Amino acid sequence: RFSLLLLNLEEYYFEQHTANHIINKDCKDERKFRGSLKICSKSIIFEPDDSIKPIIKIPLRDCISIKAPEDNEGNNPFTRDTSGRISVLCSQVFLIKERNIIAPYKTVRGRTEYLFQLDVAVKVGDVVQTLHQLYRASCLDKMGDQAAMITAILQSRLARTSFDKNRFQSISETLHMECKAEMVTPLVTNPGHVCVTDANLYFQPLNGYPKPVVQITLQNVRRIYKRRHGLMPLGLEVFCTENDLCSDIYLKFYNYQDRDEVYFLIATYIENHITEHTAESYMLQWQRGHISNYQYLLHLNNLADRSCNDLSQYPVFPWIIADYSSSVLDLTKPETFRDLSKPVGALNQERLDRLLTRYQEMTEPKFMYGSHYSSPGYVLFYLVRVAPEYMLCLQNGKFDHADRTFNSIAETWKNCLDGATDFKELIPEFYENDPSFLVNSLKLDLGKRQGGKIVEDVELPPWASGNNLYNKNKTNRMSLVYLHCTNKLFFPVFHPLTYEGGVDLNSIMDPNEKVALLTQILEFGQTPKQLFTTPHPQRIIPRSKSLSRTSSHSVSIAESPVSPNEESFEDLTEESITLAWNNIAKLKLDNQYKIHKEAITGIAVTCNGSSVFTTSQDSTLKMFSKESKTIQRSVSFSNMALSSCLILPGDTTVISSSWDNHIYFYSVAFGRQQDILMGHDDAVSKICWRDGRLYSASWDSTVKVWHCVPGETLSNKKHHFELLAELEHDVSVNTINLNAAHTILASGTKDGTISVWDVAAATVLHHMVFLLFLLLACFFCTDSRHLLSTGEDCCFKVIDVQTGMLISSVTTDEPQRCFKWDGNTILSGAQSGELLIWDLLGGKVIERIKGHTGAVMSMWMNEQCNSVITGGEDKQIMFWKLQY
């Protein structure tokens, strides 16, 4: 039942010992369960012989103590035999495969002692010493330091061992070379020793798992590829078949010299048997019909470094069919097929326009798509039903949320077509003869969808004749006949780090930065190396074949994707914003979701609008996906309320302010706290960000201005903060706002004072006390001439920024806790939960819109002013859209 997939990513399995797990020690009902104790670089794992019992996994970082019984206890004749015993006191364990069922790991929290007794008692001292060493590594703060210490332990073990020559198939074999390496399988690397003789390639795992030695007969080798693994030219993959997708062994070496020498030895042996194929030679075979489209794509994937053993570089096959609604699929109709001259991200013109707008506004390095077409998560999205343990390994012992699971082919295609962040292609399994990956034959409990439907088999399109899986895959295979060209792109479509040569890891000295880079690649995916530098030719189709009917929808290779131009960008002109405000009363509720346990205090949205970040008095920051309509992240920085949030340009970092006096920086890419600013002596009530400066308001009666240099996005390096100014107030500051030019700041306090500050000089321009009630919100008008404020005195007040004079006041029936305005019209969120539209000049409400069941606590509006999100005391977020 044990496999390396039970380990964490980048974890090593070192050794195992036959042992007993002892329960109820020194009691009459003391029991012993036979099994195997496995020592890993980040955990202790006990696998019982009884398959009904769960596998016990104890993370080393959660250990409180690891020790053997004291000598005097062991020599006491009145106690039971304690020789060979190891006691592990921990705060958390994982129970896996209970009753031998593949399911999410069961987490048991609380101080618990686990007692194991080794069969060979004399090994206890060495085992405890090893565990102490690994425990110290696990407790290091930085991931890079952890990785460095574990690597040092691993290399020390490898240096003390060598390949066992008794494992040679024949005593007459001649040894050519021996070196250290790791065998690579999906999500796992297993260290050991490589040996090449004149007849065989051997790999001997350091831990003897899954078998003492792996042997490849050189005479059987048909293909061999150098691989880029983790951005480094260290991989080597060997195939003993001509057309199979899966290799016989994938090795990762510790330096490229060892890799190249092994490659040379094997290639030299097989050069008389097999002609080396290049992309051009495969292309010629394909052109002449000697190999099928399917085989051709497999070979191109291989040549481009894509491998089934590396989920960050898994083979990619394109969506070919675009019709998933018809009962009969007509392969002669052009609209049946996806336009292969464009990447998935360019198939929907409206989405492409939004992406081009974002691309134009980005700082260097620019890229079109924020997510990749292939990544470990996407591969396992498709394969979760046949590879559930891989998904559990990737997601820390959990399956994905039921609504984010691969439920329907049509639904997945639609999301790839319309979703703001979904650009995934297919995998080879869609075009093979085995459709089992679409069937939940293991009867996995993958959860229930929002409508209550249990996740079972994948829903097929109507044309898959009575849910005939083989017919569905056969139709997909047939559709490959119509693959005419490769994509030709005119933008850097993915993040530069995903491309070959995008980063030189050897030049990075900081181990934390190096670990962070590798983590991103593992999660994000890799773009294959370029195989062709000239336009790809079409296939030579004999006239006798009846395929002429398809010529009407064959795509010219010269046809380019849509180029960016003035008309393709969303209209952000003043006229369009004015139009939106003139129709603001037509705001309609689009969707609503209860996502928090307490009132929502802040809302921030990514540039493309796909992800919504919210803070709440329940102390959590949540990331909500508009496409999947589910919570994708939930983070708690402390046990106190979060008061506001914002997302930095580039959508890489979210900043949250908290009642615990701190400001937290959360990395979206790595899903973890990136930094913390302990900048105040009381709760932080509001934060703003402009041009590298962070403005923080606090109940400690100050507003502080920080020059903030973000830590490198792909590393664990901390942000650098420099306090530029401290704006003193008499009482707690509740809200702040900056004008459009970032030169003037307005602050509102607990006693109702509004202050206007010159940011550059850090001096106050005006102090205005108009009320003795808590100020709730204040915002500058777009021209920065006027300031609008509201408080618990149930009044809107318009102030002239230059003179500090009160221009007008509008009385409301109840406090308005948040608002947006354009200088004439106000959209406000009321204490009652309604959205109110105000005519400021007329001093009256012109529209009341039913909203939350409690106070509207926060409000976000997009640049076009036609989309609004509100957060309420009722723990819900509501999405509003203008219906022109």
Order of alpha helices (4+ residues) and beta strands (2+ residues): beta-beta-beta-beta-beta-alpha-beta-beta-alpha-alpha-beta-beta-beta-beta-beta-beta-beta-alpha-alpha-alpha-alpha-alpha-alpha-alpha-alpha-alpha-alpha-beta-beta-beta-beta-beta-beta-beta-beta-beta-beta-beta-beta-beta-beta-beta-beta-beta-beta-beta-beta-beta-beta-beta-beta-beta-beta-beta-beta
